Structures are given as structure tokens and as C-alpha cells.
Amino acid sequence: MADKDASTPRVYLARHGETEWTINGRYTGTSELLLTPNGRKQVLSSGKLLLGAGKLIDPAKLAHVYISPRKRAQETFDLLFDGEEGIVSGDRKRKLAREGILNGKVTTTEALAEWDYGDYEGLVTKEIRELRAKRGLDKDGKWDIWRDGCEGGESAQQVTDRLDELIQRIHAIQGPCMHGEKAADVVLVAHGHLLRAFAKRWLKYPMEFPLSMMMEPGGIGILSYQHHNIEEPAFLLGIGFK
């Protein structure tokens, strides 16, 4: 951020690392997949470079971390904040991260669960469009999840509603801290579609707004505000390292 904006709170978007279905493009909502060895490496590399005292994501500046309940996101949180050395597994591992790094400021929330793909779970886009064609849908255009949602799963409005509620919670944390009055940064550990949906809602765009976004597995995105104003949400196109 420019020096004049350096004290403005940030929201960091952390996508989980690669899974087997990430590789082949299958829609992964409620299915529980763990990270591949490469997925673990992606997250560890991001954490080593970007998370730590004096780094981009400084634990001393964090007010809260919100995590999707899916195992791939929980695993990503563990790796991102704990690294790999001296780590035990499961609940004890998360307890160490919460107590040692974040002092309990960690919440697992369904608000960050990946889009429920319903009938489309485990399919790729081509298969979904073929299925919908057989069902007599999309006669006026190709399926677009941002507009059409998922049969047997969530609509765009349902995803909008749960994300808007989370954004309100984040605004309550960050609103009084627009000039760095206290630690107010937030990290979200979640999924590709869900985090892109969050970015749209953060910027106050409807889901169907044609804002194309890409986010690599294990990658980190950054949202914030212009002019220290909670009514002017923004995203960072690039960052500088000193």
C-alpha cells in the first residue's frame, strides 16, 4: 500500500492449496479432499514468504482469522500459520496455532464453506453444461454459476447472503480502526469460487457482475479500503516489498 494507506486495515484472502480435483478442474464443494504434496508445498511457500513478524501478514496486526470448515481449508490454515517443523496433527495443532500465534482469535465458519455445487459436485464445466442441456436448461445461453447457481445446491443469492453477513462482522472489527488505532487485519482461509465471490461482494458488486478473477491454489489476495473510509472498499492490484 502507499504510505498514506499503510495503516488501513486489510483482509487477506488465502485459497487452500492444490487437491486432486483442483488439478483436473472438478467442482469441489462439500467433498472432503486433502491437499496433495504439491498443495502443501504451495501453502508452505506462501507462508514462508508472506506471513510472520514484519512481513505482509504480520500476526501482531491480526484481529481475526476465519476458516472454512472443509478439511482442505483447515489443513491450509495449519500449514500457513504453523509451518511444518515440530507440528503435531489435528486439534492439538490448531490449538497451538490459536494460542501461540493468534491468542484464540480463530473462527471456523460455514460462511466460508465453498459454494454448494449440489448436482454438479465432482463434475467439470463441460459436463455440467451437458447435463443442463439434457434437462432442457440454458436454451438462451451457457450456464454461468454467478447468475444461475447450482441445481440441488446453492443459488447466487444464498451465497451472497452468507458472505454479506460475514462482511458486516469484518466491518464491525475494522470500522473503528481506519487509521491503525489497533490490530484489525483479518485473514480468510477458504476456496477458489467462494473467495472470488467474497471479493465481488466486498466491492458491492452483484454476483452476476462480469468481473473476471483468477486465484491460484495456495495464493494470497488482498482487500482493503480507499481513503481510510469503510464506505470505499477496494482491492490491491499489486504490492511492493521493502
N, C-alpha and C positions, 0 to 999 in steps of 0.2 A: 504494500500500500504506500501511497505518497505519505511523506512525513506528517502532513496535516491530518491524515486519516488514520495514522498508526494506532491511535488509542481506541478506534471504533471497534465494537465487538464483532466477532466473526463466527460464522457457522461453517464448520468443516464437514464435508461430505466424504465418507470413507466407504468405498464399494468393497465388498468381500472379494477375496482372491478367486482365482480360476477353479472351476469344478469340471467334471467330465461333461456335463451338459452345457457349460459355458463354451467349451471347445467346439461342440457341434451345433450350437445355436438353438438348443431346445429350451422352450419356455419353462422356467423352474420357479414355481410359486410355493406351494405347500410341501413339495417333496423335500426330504431331508438328505442333502448331499454334503459330504465333507470336501475340504479343499484338496486339490491334487498337490503333489510335492512342489510343482512349479507355482501353484497358487499360494502355498505357504511362503515360498521364496519371494514372490511379488510383494506380499504384505510385509514381510520382514525387511525387505529393501526399502520400502516406503517409510516404515517406522524408523529405521536407522538414519535415514537422510532427513526426515521431516519432523520427528517427534522427540522432544527432550528439552532440557533446560537451555534456553536461549535460541531454540530452533523455531521453525514455523509454528508448530503446535507445541506450546510450552505448557506443561501440566500446571505450573503456577498460575497461569491465566485462565484455566478452565473452570467453568462453573458447573457443567454437567455433561455427561455422555449418555446418549440414548442409543439403544441397540435393538435391532430386530430379534425376535425370539428364534429365528431359524438357526440351525446349528452352524451353517457356513458363516453367518454373521457373528455368532458368538465366538467361533474359532478365530475369526479375523480380529475381533476385539482383543482376545487373549494375546495373539501374536503382536499386534500393533503396540500394545501398552506394556507387555511383559518381555517381549523378545523370546529367545529360545533357550538361553543358558539358565540352568538351575530351576527350570519350570516343572512343577507338578501338574497333574491333569485335573480337568473337571472343575467342580465347585470351589475347591481349595485354591485353584489357580486364579479364579475370578475374585475370590476373597482377598488374595494377596494384592491383586491389581487395584481393587477398590480401596483397601485400607492403606496400602503403601504409596499409591500414586494419587488417587482421587478422593481419599477420605470419605468413601461411601457415596460419592455423587455420581452414581451409575444407575440407570433405569432400563430394564428390558421392557419394551412396549410393543403391543400389536399395531400401533400406529405406523411402525416402520416395517412391518411384515411386507414381503414382496406382494405385488398385485396378485390377487387370487385369480388364476387363469381358468379355473373351472374345467370345462370340457377340453380346453386346449393345453392342459398340463402335459408336458413332455413332448409336445409337437414343435415343429419348426413352422415358420411363417407360411411357406408354400403349402404345407399340409393343412394348416388352419383355413387358408383360403379355399382349398379344395373341399374341405368338409363343409364350409359355409355355402359353397356353391351347390353341393348336393342337397342342402337343406333349403334351397331357394332364397338365400340371402344375398345381399350385396349386388343386386342387379343393376344398381346405378353407380357402382364404383367399388374399388377394392376395400377390403377390411382395413380399418385403422383403429388400433386399440384405444387411441386417445379420444376418439369420437364414439366408437361402437362398444367398447368394453369387451367382456368375455361371457359367452353363454355358460350358465352354470357357475359363474364366478362373479367378479365384481364389475360394476359399471364404473365409468369415469367419475360419475358424481359421488359414488361411495368412497372412492379413493380420495377425491377432493375433500370430502367431509372429514375424514380422519386426519388428513395432512393439515387442514386448516386449524383443527383443534390443537395439534402439536405446535404449529406456528404461533398460535396465541400463547401457549406456555413459554415458548422461547422468547417472545416479545416481552412477557412479564419479567423474565430474567434480565434481558438486555436493555429494556427501555430506560431504566434509571441509570444506566452506565454508558451513555453515549460518548462520554469523554474520558473513559477509563477510570471511573470512580472506584471500581473494584473488579475482581476477576469475573468475566462474563462470557468468555468464549464457550462455544458448545460444539461437540462432535456428534455426528450421526453415523452409525455403522449399519449399513443396510445393503440394498440391492440396486442393480442397474436401472430397471424401469422405475422403481419406487423413488430413487434419488433424483432422477430426471423429472419425475412428476413433482417432487418436492420443490425443485428449482423453479418450475413453472408457477407453482402456487406462491412461492416466496416472492416472485416478481409480479404477482397478482394477475397472471395470465390464466385464462380458462384452459382446461386440458387440451381442447382441440386446437388451440393456437399453434400455428405451424412453426414452432421453434425447434429446429433440429439440434440435437445434442449427442455427444459421444462421451463415454466414460469407460476407461479401461479397468479390467479386474485389478483389484489392489490399488487403484488410483485414488487420489485425493482432490476434491473440488473445494472451492471457497466462495461463500456468500457473505455479504456484509450490508452496509448502508452508505449512502452518499450524504455528505454534509452533516454528519453526526445526527441524522434525523431518522427515526424509526419509521416514518412515513415514506422514506425513499429507499426501499430495498434495492440492492444491486448485486451483481456478481463480478468477480475479478477475472479478467481475461488473461492476465499474466502477473507474475510476481518477480521481484528482484531479490537476489541473495547478496548480503553484505559480507 
